[in-house]
């Protein structure tokens, strides 16, 4: 086995574990934050979801000339 494939075999499980940790954390925090905003402000889930969209995706952020 050459050194390139040995490095790939060693790093792949670490990347996979890190990916799943970040994915679970982001999903948990996103759902918890969405529920908190929707229930605290009584906006409903659809309106509260708009608050979590990136600024560049919101219709109100169109540049004015």
N, C-alpha and C positions, 0 to 999 in steps of 0.2 A: 504494500500500500504506500502511495507516495504522500508527501507531506501536505499537499493541497487537500486531498480527500480526508486526511486525518483531522485537519483543522475544521473542515465543514462538519464532520461527524461530531466533533466536540462542541461547536458553537450552536448548532441547530437546536438542541434541547433547551439551552438557556434562552434563546430568542423566543421559543414557543412558550415557555413558562412565563416570561416577562410579558408577552402579548396577552395571555389569558388573565394575568393579574391586572393589567391596565384595562382590559376590556370589561372585566367584572366590576372594577372600581368605577369606571366611567358610566356604565349602565346603571349601577346602583345609585350613584350621585345624581345622575340625570333624572331618573325616575323619582327619586326622593325630592329633588328640587322642584320638579314639575308638579308633583302632588302638593307640595307645600305652597307654591304660588297659586295654584288653582283653587285650593281650599281656603287659604288665608284671604285672598282678594275676591273670592267668589266669582272668578272669571269663567270657569269651566275649562275643560281640558284643551279644547281647540284654541281658545284665545291665549291661554297660558303657554301653549306650545310655540306660538309666534314669538314670545319673549325669548325663547331659547334658540331661535334661528340666528345664524351669523348675520352680522350687520349688513354685509354685502348682499344678502338674499332677501332682505325686507323691502317691500315695495316703497316704503316711505324714505328710503335712503338713496333715491335716484338723484344724481347730481343736477344742480340747477346752474344754468348759464346766464 
